[in-house]
Amino acid sequence: IAQQISIYVGIPLLICGVTGNLFNAVVFLSLRTFRQSSCAFYLTVMSCTNIGQLITALLSRIMISGFGVDWTQSSVYYCKFRVVGIQFFGLLSFSCYCLATIDQY
């Protein structure tokens, strides 16, 4: 059951998440209203870090649980990067969200 959930829920979530965050970044970078706002800078960085977190955490989880392919077994670099990347992208995304909220206040 876990394998089926990883495949049938994880892949659409990954596709929708990356696509949505790319659209957010394009909107925040292209419109003049958002380019002049410091809050939009935080939201743009947050969108980029969300893409990094989805690729680092969710893609590897889909590959490990869904398809049985473990990239951490074949690459020492990726094994170390995955652990650091998940923490870094998660904390940076949350920090940017907090900074954007403080900026609006």
N, C-alpha and C positions, 0 to 999 in steps of 0.2 A: 504494500500500500504506500509506503514512504517513497519508493522508487517512482510509482505512478504520479504521486502528488508533486514530487520534484520536477518531473518532466512536464506534466500538463498544467501546473500552476506556475512553476518557476520560469519557463520559457516565455509565456505571454507577459508575465510581470516584468521580466528583463527587457523585452522588446518595448512594451509600453513605457516603462520607466526611462529607458535611454532616449526614446523618441520624445517624450514629454519634456525631459530636462534639456535636450537639444533645442527644442522649440522655445523653452523659457530663455535660454542663453541667447538665442538669435533675437528674440523680442527685446530683451534688456540691452543688447548691444546695438540694435539697429534704430530704435526710436529715439529721437532727440530728447524727449521728455525724460526718458529713463537714463540717458547718458549724462544728464546734468545732475542727477540725484545720487547722493552718496549711498542711500539705502539700496538702490539698484545695483551698485557695485557689490555689496554684500550678497545680494540675491543671485547675481551672476556667478560669483565664486561658489556659492552654495550649490547652484545647479551643476557646475563642473565637478565639484567634489561628490555630489550624489551620483553622477555618472561613474566616477572612479570607484565609488563604493559598490555600486551595482556590478560593475565588471569584476572587481576584486573578490567580493564576497559571494554574490549570488551566482555568477557564472561558474566559479569554482565549485560551489555547492551543487549546482545542477550537474556538472560533469562528474563529481565524486559520487553523489547519491543516485543520480538518474542513469548514468551510463557506465559507471565503474571505472572511469578514467581519472587517475589521481596524478595531477601534474606535480604535486609536492614530492612525490616519490622519485621523480626523474630529474628534478632540478633543485639543487640546494638554494640557489638564488631565489627562485620563486617561492620556495617554502618559507624563507625568511621574509621576503617582500609581502607575502600574503598576510602574515600576522601583523606586521607593521602597517601595511596599507589599510587593512580593515579598521584598525584603531585610529590611524591618522585621518582617513577620510570621514569616519564617523564623528570624531571630535571636532574637526574643522567645519563640517556641515552644521553641527549643532551650535558651534561658536558663531558662525556667520548668521544663523537665524537669530541668536540672542543679540548680536550687534545691530542687525537690521531693526529689531524691535526697539532697542534702546535708542537708535537713531531717530525712529519715528516718534518716540515719546518726547 
